[in-house]
Amino acid sequence: MSERENILGRIREALQVKAPLPGSHGDAAEHMSAEPPVAHAREWLPSVGKTSEEQFDLFAKNCADLKADFQLLASRDDLKAALVKIRDAEKWQHVASHDGELSNFACQALSLPTLLTDKGYDVQAMEKCDAGITECDALIAQTGGVAVTSRSAGGRALSVLPPHHVVVARREQLVADLPAAFAFLQQKYTPDFPSMISFITGPSRTGDIERILVLGAHGPKKLTILCV
């Protein structure tokens, strides 16, 4: 028997054994008949800390690992100052955004021509914008990710086309982990879910060629998260 036949034989044998559901391993298995697997997700997911301070520290660490810039700000004056600093450093001329209480504040602070996505827009004009300013649904401490939907972030393209994605968020939007994020989205949108739900973890990246990390290959090269 050839090595190829040995490998295929082992695959066939393995496919005859059912894989356990996530969360059904060990002591949790006895509870699976009464509760769905997600009820035990936290048993095998990384710890996130119990206090908001610990979770913000974890979120900041994960953002740094993902090459995203996270700033926890004390006031809206600090938010305005942070936006102006980025605008001047990168010499922004045009930005894109959407209607929202916090995103509107950000655009007013920037005092730049702004393309709004709420009532239709020119895709080519958006591609020429220096940054996309969006709100979000949640910040996830466990992953350093940002949960956005087509409703919370001004559509599908705003967080993808401009080279710099800037998320403006509120402190109370931080959730501990992915189960909490999914539960929040379900509670917020059931039964009418948005057409797009996405978890953004750092700027766009690829390492397909010789394991060399390239940022901005399929979307924004920079991700900045400003939380107030």
Secondary structure by P-SEA (a helix, b strand, c coil): ccaaaaaaaaaaaaaabbbbcccccccccccccccccccccccccccccccaaaaaaaaaaaaaaacbbbbbcccaaaaaaaaaaaaaaacccbbbbcccaaaaaaaaaaccccccccccccaaaaaaccbbbbccccccccccbbbbcccccccccccccccbbbbbbccccccccaaaaaaaaaaacccccccbbbbbcccccccccccccccccccccbbbbbcc
